[in-house]
Amino acid sequence: MQLISALFSLLTENLIFTKALGTSTLTAATKRNSNLLMMSLIISGISALSCMVANFMYSQLHLTGMLKQPYKLGLPILYTAIVSVIYIIILFLLQKICGEKAEKYKNYVHLSAFNCAVMGTLYLAFTPVYISQDVEIPKAFYLQGELYSGFSTTGAMWFGLKNGIGFLLASLMLSAVRERLYDEEVPEAFRGFPAIMIYTGLISLAIYSIVTM
Amino acid sequence: MQHKFSITDGLLKGNAVLEKGMVIAPIVVCCTTLQNALLVSLAFALITIATVWICSFYSGNMSYALRMVCYAMTGAVVSFPALLICRIINSGFYDSAGSMTAIYLPLLSVNSFIVLYADSYFYKLPEKTMPIVLLFHVLGFCATACMVGAIREILSMGTIMGNAVDIPIVMKGISAPWGGFILLGLLCALHRVIFSKKDDDSCN
């Protein structure tokens, strides 16, 4: 039952179908005929690590003040710095472990690091509170009351992974029909990108109707 | 036939959203009304123009990874005053706009123009042409955002900038992300039809 509920939440809270986060990355990867599975795995990894590091900074370094107005305007700096460090470390490790083969995977890391799917996960995980409220740690954390209470490394990692897996699910759904959307039978005006948008919109509509039922 | 380069391409023919599929998320989720679209356009213009211009001074000798980090960090730093300006201009609306100002506007600091297109396109242009080409690309994004925002506001609420418009039926669901995806897909197809016809005419 828990597995079904987890799968259901992957669809109903899917980054692409419900929030459009990472759509540009997904369509760009589809155009380039990139390995969507590889990219989704890297996005999942970077999202999970970023959430864990951000969680550490909020809980251990007491940065929760940044979730309050007007300091939350500085959140892009904090999150970009976190993703930058992880990005550099991954590239370094890739070079060390894979050697010459690293070049093949580097493009996926470049495309996966600074995009809406990864950065959006961070913004979703730690919801800024309203200006009138004092920042209380449990209230600032998105997962509170859902899976874990307050800040938790496991909770943050799971949240990042969940969004990455959601991206993977959307990638699989798109790669299943990718060839058809670029097929010559599709009218020229709709071939490729417009067809991807309409296809994504139809799946999004199906999820929307399930959620609002 | 090869299309002749024009500095105004980014506005219509080479529109970043309709032609290249860039910066989709804010348009699909945030541009549900014309007012939202104007705020997104302002934030996008301020962040993108300033960041791409500042980053053009960075050395081209840096490794690709380091350049990406510098571009993203510059975007993040620039987004602070840019979003502050947006908030000052319309503080009541900005604070009540929910996820749009909490998630989607800050995300503009790492939009495709900054982290992908700047390096692969803008910085390869001649120094004097680049700012104008960038400006037209930004205007192209703003025009698309406003068009999507206006159409969705009319269809979902029967208003435009809050003023009632006489239409026989309203479809509230079109303001949901699915409405944005489908409308964007239809606009892309329309854009292709218009510009492929124009190309054919110019060939003839």
Interface residues (C-beta under 8 A of the other chain):
Chain A: F17 T18 K19 A20 L21 G22 T23 S24 T27 A28 K31 Q69 P70 K72 L73 G74 L75 P76 I77 Y79 T80 A81 V83 S84 Y87 I88 L91 H110 A113 F114 N115 C116 M119 G120 Y123 L124 T127 P128 Y130 I131 P187 E188 A189 F190 F193 P194 A195 I196 M197 I198 T200 G201 L202 S204 L205 Y208
Chain B: G21 M22 V23 I24 A25 V28 V29 Y64 A65 M68 V69 A72 M73 G75 A76 V77 S79 F80 L83 L84 R87 D95 A102 I103 P106 L107 S109 V110 S112 V115 L116 G173 A176 P177 W178 G179 G180 F181 I182 L184 G185 L186 C188 A189 L190 R192 V193 S196
